[in-house]
Amino acid sequence: MKRYIIALMLFAGLPLTAQESRKAEFVPPLNPPLILSGNFGELRANHFHRGLDFKTQGLTGLPVYSIADGYISKICVSLGSGYMLHVRHNNGYTSIYRHMMGFVNYITAYTENYQYEHEQDEVSIDLPSDKFPVKAGQQIGWSGNEGYSFGPHLHMDLLNTETGDVVDPLQFYVNVIKDTKAPVAQAVMLFPQRGKGVVNGKQTNVSFPLSKKSVLEAWGEIGAGIKAFDFMDGVYNHYGVHSVALCVDGKLIASSHMDYFSDNENGYVNSSTYLGYMKCFRDPGNKLRVLRTDDKNGIITIDEERDYKFLFILKDVYGNTSKCTFTVRGRKQAIPKWDTGDKRIIRWDELNILQEPGVKLTIPRGMVYQDEPVNFKVMDVPGAVSSDCQLHSVALPLHAPCELQIGIRNMVTPDTNKYYIAQKRGKGYRSLGGKFINGFVCADIKELGTYAVKVDTIHPVVAPVGKSFWGKTGIVSFSIYDKQTGIKSYKGKIDGKFALFHLRMMNSRLSCRLDSRKVQKGIRHTIELLVTDNCGNSTLYRDTFIW
């Protein structure tokens, strides 16, 4: 009863005591108008979207502002997020700004001094509260397209500083960003529970578009999910749905309200969704807090030969609401026993070890969300470095990385640093790295699939870009690339001294903007660039140029 009341409060828009919104005010991080290209909690590959993506009109170099009083608590320059700042605010929140093209002058000067002092291109610098205090609306950087970014935008996270939970920033900008459009449902999926329910006589998941007034027949225990998107005024983008509730015959069965989550909960997206459908029931190993269910974990029992009325209610942060209904007809049908054949069973609430000669995978408790039968086998490949280890015939996500060990059968090189574990993807392989230990290569994997040990003895490719223009532009550029294991590190020197380079991840372009305070103008210079991959293969480029 208590859980049912909480769910009703939640869907009525009433705050929960444990996660009551703080009375905080924030200014916009960009000059208006604020337009979103992505919202909080959107479904992404193996994670929920942590923040808001603000459009920047297809441009870079727009001023980025601190959204409240506080201080800069961390400066980062990284491959994934580009130029990034953390601002710890006085009101109990911390904001994070990603994919910027740079910082304002005084932060840039401090960062570059640190990079030169430590001879590091990528840095993460923690700062005391009195180093860089900021006010609401004070400029801290410039928007960009750096790191893992598919177009110019500003990504902003908002954290509860005390708990570390990421929270939805949009709740603080409802008076700045207009939205009168309700979410739109596209299709529904029913999930017969293995060995406990059937839909249309089968134990396979069944989807159907809501444009068709279908009446599905079911018996036993089933779950339900919905595919839907949200929309906003004045843009063609679609967004994740903030709130979903499922009622059956007028009773609230389950609801989710995407207001917050922790980093440890991010993997639960693999249990809470299926092929883009939001599941309104809970797998036994799914601990996502914003998903709330009745005492049956949202599983509906169809045990009467009658029509069951299903109602989905979809809401956005603004309260715009849409509803969709459909009918499931109870018809008594035989429910086949769950037959796993000769497959191994990974128990969600136990320590599991998949082991055969030459392979061992340790899966701690809670790494899968329900008991999973897997097609585990070790396949001999003549002449290969190792066997092909099929942990499962399809990709099955794990909640956190688990250690895989694969034995080497064919030592093609005595240098043990050259061996790595790779995951089979289609006709190729993707490197996961690894470490050689007592005849085995060990690496952490994030999903079950097929893996093998490979060897990388090929040096990275380093090619100058536009060398004839270096003297005119003052920008020294290279294209760097490694086909097998990827670039691990790079280090540049001009005239024997450390030179600050920045790698644009999306096009593998490594560039150094020459600074007359560091490099004398009007003379010939020597440049050295050392690029190393994840198996220790290095390429050293040497040349001269005039600037």
N, C-alpha and C positions, 0 to 999 in steps of 0.2 A: 504493500500500500504506500509506504514512504517513497519508494522509487517512482511509483505512478504519480504521486502528488508533485514530486520534483520535476518530472517530465512535463506535467501540465503547467507548472510555474514557468518553466523554461520556454515552452512554446507560446505562452501568453506574453512573453517578453519581460517577465519579472526576473531580476537578478538573483543568482544563487549566492548564498552567504560566502562560500569558500572561494568564489571567483567573482565577487562583486566588482564592477568596474570602478576604478579609482576616479575621483573627481579631479580630472586633469584637463588642462587645455594645451593645445599644440597649434603652432602656426604651420603653414604649408612649407614643405622642404624645397619647393620650386615656386616661381612666380605663377599666379593663376593665368589661364585656367588649368586646373588639375584634371588630367584625363588618364584613366587606367588602361594599361594593356594586359595586366594580370592582377588577380585579387588574392587575398589570403586564403590558404587552404585548398587552392586548386589542386586537382589530381595531376601529379607529374609521375614520371617513371621512377618508381620505388620511393617516392616521398611526396609529402604535401608541400605546396609552395609556402615558404616561410613568411613572406611579407607582401608588400604592394609593389607592382611595377608601374612607374609613372612614365607616360609618353613624354618625349622631348621634341616633338614636331619633326622627327627625323634628323635632328641636329645634335651636335656635341658642343660642349663649352657653355652651357647655361649655368648660371649661378645656383649653387646648392646651399641651403640655409639650415642651421640648427633649428630644430622644431620647438625647443624649450631651453630655459636656463640650465646650465650645468657645466661640465668640463669634458674635454676630449680625453677619454680613458685608454684608447688604443689606436695606433696607426698601423695599417697593414698595406703592404704591396705584395700581391700574390698573383699566381697564374689564373686561378679560378675567378677571383672577384676584382682583379685590377687594383686600382687605388681605392682604399676602403678606410672609413673612420668609424669608431665607436664613440658615442657621446653619452655619458652618464648624466642623467637629469636629476634635478633636486626633488622631483615629484614622484620618484620611485620607479621610473622607467629608464631604459637605455635604448637609444636609437642607433641603427647601423646603416651606413650608406655605402652601396656597392657599385662597381662598374664605372667609377668616376675616371676622368682623364687626368686628374691631378688635384692638388690641394691649393689653398690660398698661399701666398708667398711665405709667410712666417712658418707655416707647417711644412711646406716644401723644403725650405732651408734646413729646418731641424732634421727632417727625414733624410735628406741627401747627406748631411754631415754624418749621420748615424751609418748610412750605407757605406760611405767612404771609409769611415773609421773602422768598421767591421768587415769591409770588403765583401759585402753581400748585396745582391740585387733584390732578392725577395726578403722582406723583413716583417716582423711582428713586434711592435714596441709598446709595452705597457707604460702608462704615464701616471704620475701622481696628480691629485686633485688641484694642486696649485700651479701646474705647469701651463696649461692652456684653458683657462676658464672661457666660457662662451655664454652669450645671451640669446634669447629667443629671437630668431630672424637674422642672426649674424651669419655672414657668409663663411663657409668652411671649405668649399671646393667647387669643382666644375663638373657638370655631368659629362658622361662619356659613353664608350662602347667597348670598354676593356674587359679582359678576362673571358669567361665563358658566357658570351653575350651574342645574340643573333640580330642585334640592331640597337641604335642609340636609345637609351632609357636610363632611368634611375631606379634601382631596387632599394627599398627601405624596409628594414626589419624593425620591430618594436618589441622589446623584452621587458617582462616584469623582472626588475633587477634582483629582487630578493629570491624569487623562485627559479629564475632562469627560463621560465616558459616564454615562448614567443606568443604574442597576442595580436589580434586583428587591429591594425591602425585605422581602418576605415571608420570605426565607430566614433572616432574623434573628428572626422571630416565630413559628416553627413550634411552639414550646413554649407560646405564649400563645393562638394561634388554632387551634381544633380542626378537623381535616379528615380524614375517613376515607373520603370518596367519590372514586371514580375518574372520570376524564373519560368522556363518553359520545359515541360516534360516531353521526352521523345519516345521512350520505350520502357517496358517493364520486363523483368526477368524473374522467374520462379526457380528456386533451388531445392529440389527434393533431397532430403537428407539421406545419406547412404545407408541402405538397409532399413530405412524407417519411413520412406515416403516415395510416392511416384506422382508424376505429372504427365497426363495423356498416356498413361501406361508405361512410362519409361523413367529411369533414374538419372537421366541427363538434364542439365539446365535448359530451360525453355524461355526464349525471349519472344516478345511480340510488340509491334508498334501500337501506340495508343490511338492512332488514327483508325485502326480496325477495332470494332466492337466484338472482340473475340471472347468467348467463354471457355476457359480452360477447365479440364476435369482433373481432379487431384484426389489423393487419399493418403492419409498418414501425416507425417511431419514435413513441413516445407518452410523455406525462408523466402523473402521477397526483396527485390532491389529495383532501383530506378535509375535510368540515364536521363539527365536533365542538365540544362545550362541556364545561367543567368545572363541578363543583358542590361545595358545602361544607356542613358539618353545620349544621342548625338554621335555614337560610335558603332562600328559594325562588329567589334570584338565580342566574343562570348566568354563567360567567366564561370568559376565554380559556384555551386549553390551553397549558400551559407547555412541554411537550416532545412532539415528534412524530418518529417514525422510520418509514421504509418499507423493507421487505425484499421481494425477489422471488426465489422459489426458494431461500430461505435466505440470500441475500446482501444485506447492507446497501447500499441504494442512496442514501439521503439521510436527513438528520436535522436538526432544528432544536431549539434549547435556549434559550428566551427568557430569558436572564439579564441582558443588557445591550444597549445600542445607543447610537449617537451621534445628535445632532440632524441631522447630514448624512445619516444612514441612514434617517431616519423616512419619507421618500418611497418607500423600497423596499417599503413595504406594498402599493403599487399593482402591483408586479411579483410579490411573494411570495404574493398572494392574488387570488382571482377570485370575485366574488359570494359572499363569505363562506367559500370553500373555501381551505384552506391548501395551497399547491402544494409538493410534494416534488420539485421540480426547479428548476433555475436558468435564467432567461432570460440571454442573453449579457451584458446590461448591468446585471444585478443583483449588487451588491457587498455585500449584507448579510452580515455576518461570522458571525452565529449560524446561518445556513443552510449546512450542509456536505453535499457531494455526492461521489459517486464521480467517476472521471476522465471520465465522459460527462455531467457536470452533472445527473445524476439522470434522464436520458432512457433509457427502456427500449426495447430493440430486440426486436420480435416478428418473428422470421424463421424459426420452425419451426412446423409444423402440429401443435401439442400444447397442453396446458393449462399456463398459467403461474400459479403460486400467489403471490398478493399478500398481504402481511401489514402492517397498520398497528399500531404500538405507541404508545399515548398515555400520558403520565405527567404528574402534577402535581408541585409542589415537594416534597410529602411522600413521593413515591415511589408513591402510589396509581396502579395501572396497569390499563389495559384494552387488549384486542387485538381486531382485527376482520380477517377474512379474506374474500377473494373470488377468483374465477377469471377470467382473461382467456384465451380460447381463440384460439390462433394459427390463422388461416385465410387462405390466400393470396388477396389481393384486389388489384385494380388501384388504384394510388395516383395520383390526378390531379396534374398539374403545378400548382404554385401560380400561379394566374392573377390578376394585379393589374389587368388591363384598362388603362385610361388613367389610373389613379390615380397621384398623386405618391408616391414612396417616401421616407420619412424614415429615414435610416440611423442606427442607434444609436451607431456609433463614428465619426461624421463631423460636421463643421459643416454644418447644413442651413439653407437660406434659402427660404422660401415667399414669392414675390413676383409681383405683378401690378400694373398701373397702379392706384395708390390704396391699396395695402396691401403691407406687408412684415413678415414675422415671422422673427426670427433665433433659431435653435435650436442652441445649442452642443452639442458632443459629449457624450454620456452623459445627455441629457435624456429620451430614451426608452430602453426596456429591450431592445427588439429592433427589427428593421426593421419599419416600420409604413406600410402603404399608406393614404393619406388622400384624401378627396373634397374637394379644394381648389377653390373657385370664388368669384368675386366677382359678386354679384347687384345689379343696378341697382334702386333703389327710388325711383320718381318723387316729387320734392318733399322727399325725406329729406335730412338733413344730410350723410350719407355713404352709400356702398354698404353692403349687408350682406355681410360677409366670412365665408364659411364655410371655416374651416380644416380642419374635418372634420365629417362628418354626425352623429357621435356624440361625446360627451365622452371625451377621451383625456387622462389625467393626464400632466403633465410632472414630472420629478424636482425641478426648481427653477423659479422664475419666469423667463420669457423675454419679451423686449421685442417688443411688437406696435405697429406704426405704421399708422394709418388716415388717409387724406387727407380733408379737408373739401371737399365739392362745393357746399354751399349755406350761405353765411355768414349765418345768420338773426339774429345779433347781432355787433356789432363787438368785444364784450368776450370776448377769447379765454379768459379764466378760466372761462367758463361751459360749455365743451365738455369732455366726458368719454367714455371708452370704456365700453360696457356689453355684457354677455354676454346673449344671448337664452336665456331659461329659460321653456319652455312658450309662453304667450301674452304674457309680460312680459319685462322686462330687469333685470339686476342690475348696479349700478354697480361699476366697478373703478377709477374715478378716471382720472387722466392729466394730461399736460402738453402744451400747445400749442407746437409747434416748426415753424416754416417751413411752415405750411399743413397739418401733420399733427398728430394727437393721439397721444401715445405713452404706453403703460402696460405694466406687467408682468402677464402672464397665467400661470395655473397649470395650465391644461388647454386642449386644442384643442376648438373648438366654433364657434359663430357669434357674431360681434361686429359692433358698429356704433358710430358716434359719435352721442351724444345731447347735448342742451342742457338745462341746469338754470338757470332764472331765478326759481324759486319759493323764497320765504323759508321758513325753518323755522317750525313751529308751536310757540308757547310759551303754555301755559295754566296759570294758578294752580290749585292743588289745595287745597280746604278752607281758603280764605283766611280765612273767619270764625273758624277755630279756631287760627290762627297765634299769636294773643296768649295763648291758654290753654295750648297744647302747647309753645310755644317752638320749633316746627319749621316752617320756611318751605319749602313744597313746590311743585314745578311738574311738569307733564308736558311733555316736549319731544320733538319728532318731526320728521323730514324724510323725505319720501316717496321722493325720487330718489337723492341721493348720500350721505345720512346725515349725522349730526352730526359735525363735526370738532372743535369747541371750544366751551366755555362759560366765562363769567366773570361772577361776581356781585359787587355792591357794596352795602353797607348804610351809609347816611349818607356816601357818597363813599369809603368804605374797603373794601378787599378783604374778601370774605366767603367762607368755606370751604364749598363745596358738594360733595356726593358723588352720583354718578349710578349708580343701579341699572340695569344694562344690560338685564336681562330684561324690565323693565316700563317703561323710559324715564322713571323717576321721579327727579327731581333735587331733593335736599333739603339744607337747611342747619339744623343744630341750633344755636340761638342760645346764645351764651356771654356771661354777664354781665361777663366780663373784657374782652370786645371790644365789646359792644353794651349801652348803658345801658338799664336797665329803667324802665318806667313812663312812657314818652314816645312820641310819634309818630315813626316812622322812615321814611325814603325807601329804596326798594330799586330797584336797576337790575340787570337780567340780560341779557347780550348772548350770543346763541346763533348760531353760524356753521356753515354746512354745508360740504361738501368742494368746492363751487364758489364759495365766497366770499359767498354770499347770507347776510345777517344779519338777525336780528330783535332789537330792543331793547325789553324790557318795562320800564316804569316805573310805580311805584305807591307808596302809603304804607300803613302799618299801625301799630297800637299794640301794644307789648309792655312 
